[in-house]
Amino acid sequence: MPDIPDYPSSGRLTMKDLLETIVKALVDNPSEISVREIQGEKSTILELKVHEDDVGKVIGKQGRIINALRTILRSAAVKEGKIVQLELL
């Protein structure tokens, strides 16, 4: 069973935590995941790095997985009135 991260007591996940949780379930090397969050006034950029063997799993066939992740993050960002971009490095 994967480790359950310690989330804030408010019960709300940050977009960074949401992304990490989903990607950890997709990859073979969850300890190699790193997410860097760059905050702007109205936008947030999330830079995702994974082990080189897991890049294909995060992208998916024809980019379906990475596009689904972007859709989930955009939906989460609407509540905060922000724009979010996901970049895979």
SULKAGI-V94658 format. One record per backbone hydrogen bond with DSSP energy under -0.5 kcal/mol. CO is the residue of the C=O (numbers start at 0). NH is the residue of the N-H. Records with the same first field share a line. If there is no record, write none. Layout:
CO = NH + NH
This chain:
2 = 4
4 = 6
7 = 10
13 = 17
14 = 18
15 = 19
16 = 20
17 = 21
18 = 22
19 = 23
20 = 24
21 = 24 + 25
22 = 25 + 26
28 = 31
29 = 32
33 = 48
35 = 37 + 46
36 = 38
37 = 44
41 = 82
42 = 39
43 = 84
44 = 37 + 46
45 = 47 + 86
46 = 35
47 = 88
48 = 33
50 = 53 + 54
51 = 54
53 = 57
54 = 58
55 = 59
58 = 64 + 65
59 = 62
60 = 63
62 = 66
63 = 67
64 = 68
65 = 69
66 = 70
67 = 71
68 = 72
69 = 73
70 = 74
71 = 75
72 = 76
73 = 77
74 = 78
75 = 78
76 = 79 + 80 + 81
77 = 80
82 = 43
84 = 45 + 86
86 = 47 + 88
